[in-house]
Amino acid sequence: MKLDILVIAAHPDDAELSCSGTIAAHVAKGYKVGILDLTQGEMGTRGTPEIRLKEAEEAGKILNISMRRNAGFRDVFFTDDENHQIQIAQIIRQYRPEIVLANAVTDRHPDHGKGGKLASLACFVSGLRRVETFHDGESQAPWRPKYLYHFIQNNYIKPDFVVDISSYWEQKLESIKAFKSQFYDPENKEPESFISSSEFMDFVEARAKEFGHSINVKYGEGFTVEKMIGVNDLFDLV
């Protein structure tokens, strides 16, 4: 199966918090979107790897994505090295996305910046014909996505562009709430984490409103680029 967009995220729920509105908007237009979670989030304060995998599956159904996989890298302790780059490159070559959305270039959680850099390097490695990878016993052809964009997470980064997600805000919220173990639930007696307070969800909405306001819509999601964006038609710019 070929994807149009592949989201590469360090933890289950990174994609939902940061770019699920963009995912939903593009799925609604007929694009095939997939998510590759690099870790199971096993070092998180709440939940278990098994619970988070089930929650990720439910969130994927809410977003109507075409595939979701987990690379099984070690949460917190995964490294940006040849082995990890090649594992991601194999998945990129299998699904051949035109666009990759990756973690923020820097953020509160060190896995986010690390994951964003790892995804970027893996996209480059995937395009090198002398790097050999295999799928189902067969050699894979090189593939380099045309575009790589980084979503913005906890720390504010001025976006290079903003996607209008106003029509998909409720779907975004529903996908986030699929991670019941992680976010605000007064009945959850596990220790409180950075993201489990009710105030955190207020922040998520405030951030979306801030980005939306910057392009004169209700809700938006911001992204940064690694290289200049070009257009052929000024009317492509909204």
C-alpha positions as CSV (number, residue, x, y, z in Angstrom):
1,M,0.0,0.0,0.0
2,K,1.3,3.4,-0.9
3,L,0.6,6.3,1.4
4,D,0.3,10.0,0.6
5,I,1.3,11.1,4.1
6,L,3.3,9.3,6.8
7,V,3.4,10.7,10.3
8,I,6.4,9.7,12.2
9,A,6.0,10.4,16.0
10,A,8.1,9.5,19.0
11,H,5.2,8.5,21.2
12,P,1.6,7.3,20.8
13,D,-0.6,10.4,21.1
14,D,2.1,12.8,19.7
15,A,0.3,12.8,16.4
16,E,-3.1,13.2,17.9
17,L,-2.0,16.2,20.0
18,S,-0.1,18.0,17.3
19,C,-1.4,17.2,13.8
20,S,-4.6,15.0,14.0
21,G,-6.7,17.9,12.6
22,T,-4.4,18.0,9.6
23,I,-4.6,14.2,9.3
24,A,-8.4,14.3,9.4
25,A,-8.6,17.1,6.9
26,H,-6.4,15.2,4.4
27,V,-8.2,11.9,4.9
28,A,-11.5,13.7,4.2
29,K,-10.0,14.8,0.8
30,G,-9.2,11.2,-0.1
31,Y,-5.5,11.0,0.8
32,K,-4.1,7.9,2.4
33,V,-2.4,8.7,5.7
34,G,-0.5,6.5,8.1
35,I,1.2,6.8,11.5
36,L,4.4,5.3,12.6
37,D,4.9,5.5,16.4
38,L,8.5,5.1,17.3
39,T,8.0,3.9,20.9
40,Q,5.2,2.5,23.0
41,G,5.6,5.3,25.5
42,E,6.5,2.8,28.2
43,M,8.4,5.3,30.3
44,G,5.3,7.5,30.7
45,T,3.8,8.1,34.2
46,R,0.4,6.6,33.3
47,G,-0.8,3.5,31.5
48,T,1.1,0.5,30.1
49,P,2.5,-0.3,26.7
50,E,-0.4,-2.7,26.1
51,I,-3.0,-0.1,27.0
52,R,-1.3,2.6,24.9
53,L,-1.2,0.3,21.9
54,K,-5.0,-0.3,22.2
55,E,-5.6,3.4,22.6
56,A,-3.5,4.2,19.5
57,E,-5.5,1.7,17.5
58,E,-8.8,3.3,18.6
59,A,-7.4,6.8,17.8
60,G,-6.4,5.6,14.4
61,K,-10.0,4.4,13.7
62,I,-11.4,7.8,14.8
63,L,-9.0,9.5,12.3
64,N,-9.8,6.9,9.6
65,I,-6.1,6.4,8.8
66,S,-4.9,3.7,6.4
67,M,-2.3,2.2,8.7
68,R,-0.6,2.5,12.1
69,R,2.6,0.8,13.2
70,N,4.8,0.8,16.2
71,A,8.6,0.6,15.6
72,G,9.2,-0.7,19.2
73,F,12.1,1.6,19.9
74,R,13.0,2.2,23.5
75,D,11.1,5.1,25.0
76,V,13.5,7.9,26.2
77,F,16.6,5.7,25.4
78,F,16.3,5.3,21.6
79,T,19.2,6.9,19.7
80,D,19.7,8.6,16.4
81,D,22.0,6.1,14.8
82,E,22.4,4.0,11.7
83,N,20.4,1.1,13.0
84,H,17.3,3.2,13.9
85,Q,17.6,5.3,10.6
86,I,17.6,2.1,8.5
87,Q,14.6,0.6,10.4
88,I,12.6,3.7,9.6
89,A,13.9,3.9,6.1
90,Q,12.6,0.3,5.5
91,I,9.1,1.5,6.5
92,I,9.4,4.6,4.4
93,R,10.4,2.5,1.4
94,Q,7.5,0.1,2.1
95,Y,4.8,2.8,2.1
96,R,6.5,5.4,-0.2
97,P,4.8,8.5,1.2
98,E,5.0,11.8,-0.7
99,I,5.0,13.8,2.6
100,V,6.3,13.0,6.1
101,L,5.1,14.8,9.2
102,A,7.6,14.5,12.1
103,N,8.1,15.6,15.6
104,A,9.0,19.2,16.5
105,V,12.6,20.2,15.9
106,T,13.0,21.0,19.7
107,D,10.6,20.5,22.6
108,R,10.1,20.0,26.3
109,H,10.5,16.2,26.0
110,P,13.9,15.3,24.5
111,D,12.4,12.4,22.5
112,H,10.5,14.9,20.4
113,G,13.5,16.8,19.0
114,K,15.5,13.5,18.8
115,G,12.6,11.9,17.0
116,G,12.2,14.8,14.6
117,K,15.9,14.6,13.6
118,L,15.8,10.9,13.3
119,A,12.8,11.0,11.0
120,S,14.6,13.6,8.8
121,L,17.8,11.6,8.5
122,A,15.8,8.4,7.8
123,C,14.0,10.2,4.9
124,F,17.4,11.0,3.5
125,V,18.8,7.5,4.1
126,S,15.7,6.0,2.5
127,G,16.6,7.7,-0.8
128,L,20.2,6.3,-1.0
129,R,20.3,3.5,-3.5
130,R,23.4,2.0,-1.9
131,V,21.6,1.5,1.4
132,E,20.1,-1.9,1.2
133,T,16.9,-2.9,3.0
134,F,14.5,-5.8,2.6
135,H,10.7,-6.4,3.0
136,D,9.3,-9.9,2.9
137,G,12.7,-11.2,1.8
138,E,12.8,-8.9,-1.2
139,S,15.2,-5.9,-1.8
140,Q,13.5,-2.5,-1.5
141,A,13.9,0.3,-4.0
142,P,15.1,3.6,-2.6
143,W,12.4,6.2,-1.9
144,R,12.7,9.7,-0.6
145,P,9.6,11.7,0.4
146,K,9.2,15.0,-1.5
147,Y,8.4,17.0,1.6
148,L,9.2,16.8,5.3
149,Y,7.3,19.1,7.8
150,H,7.7,19.2,11.6
151,F,4.6,19.7,13.7
152,I,4.8,22.0,16.7
153,Q,4.3,20.4,20.2
154,N,4.5,21.8,23.7
155,N,7.1,24.6,23.3
156,Y,6.0,27.5,21.1
157,I,7.8,27.7,17.8
158,K,6.7,30.2,15.2
159,P,5.2,28.2,12.4
160,D,6.2,28.5,8.8
161,F,2.7,27.6,7.8
162,V,-0.6,26.8,9.5
163,V,-3.3,24.3,8.4
164,D,-6.9,25.3,9.0
165,I,-8.5,22.5,11.0
166,S,-11.6,24.3,12.1
167,S,-13.9,21.7,10.5
168,Y,-12.0,18.8,12.2
169,W,-11.6,20.2,15.7
170,E,-14.1,17.8,17.3
171,Q,-12.6,14.8,15.5
172,K,-9.1,15.9,16.8
173,L,-10.5,16.1,20.3
174,E,-12.1,12.7,20.0
175,S,-8.8,11.2,18.8
176,I,-6.9,12.7,21.8
177,K,-9.5,11.4,24.2
178,A,-9.0,7.9,22.9
179,F,-5.9,7.9,25.1
180,K,-7.9,7.6,28.2
181,S,-4.9,6.5,30.3
182,Q,-3.0,9.7,29.5
183,F,-5.3,12.6,29.7
184,Y,-7.7,14.2,32.3
185,D,-10.0,11.7,33.9
186,P,-11.1,12.3,37.5
187,E,-11.6,8.6,38.0
188,N,-8.0,7.7,37.1
189,K,-6.1,7.3,40.4
190,E,-2.7,6.9,38.9
191,P,-0.1,9.7,39.7
192,E,-0.8,12.9,37.8
193,S,1.5,13.6,34.9
194,F,2.3,16.8,32.9
195,I,-0.4,16.1,30.4
196,S,-3.1,14.6,32.7
197,S,-4.5,17.8,34.2
198,S,-7.6,19.5,32.9
199,E,-5.5,22.6,32.3
200,F,-3.4,20.8,29.7
201,M,-6.4,20.3,27.5
202,D,-7.2,24.0,27.9
203,F,-3.7,24.6,26.6
204,V,-4.2,22.4,23.6
205,E,-7.3,24.3,22.6
206,A,-5.6,27.7,23.3
207,R,-2.7,26.7,21.0
208,A,-5.0,25.7,18.2
209,K,-6.9,28.9,18.6
210,E,-3.7,30.9,18.5
211,F,-2.5,29.3,15.3
212,G,-6.0,29.6,13.9
213,H,-6.2,33.3,14.7
214,S,-2.9,33.8,12.8
215,I,-4.7,32.8,9.6
216,N,-8.1,34.2,10.5
217,V,-9.8,30.9,11.2
218,K,-11.0,29.3,14.4
219,Y,-8.5,26.5,14.8
220,G,-5.1,25.7,13.2
221,E,-2.1,23.5,13.5
222,G,1.4,24.9,12.8
223,F,4.3,23.4,11.1
224,T,7.9,24.3,10.4
225,V,10.0,23.4,7.3
226,E,13.6,22.4,6.7
227,K,13.7,24.0,3.2
228,M,11.9,26.8,1.4
229,I,8.5,26.1,0.1
230,G,7.8,27.1,-3.5
231,V,4.5,27.6,-5.4
232,N,3.5,27.9,-9.0
233,D,0.4,29.9,-8.4
234,L,-0.1,32.7,-5.9
235,F,-3.7,31.5,-5.5
236,D,-2.4,28.4,-3.9
237,L,-1.6,30.7,-0.9
238,V,-4.7,31.3,1.3
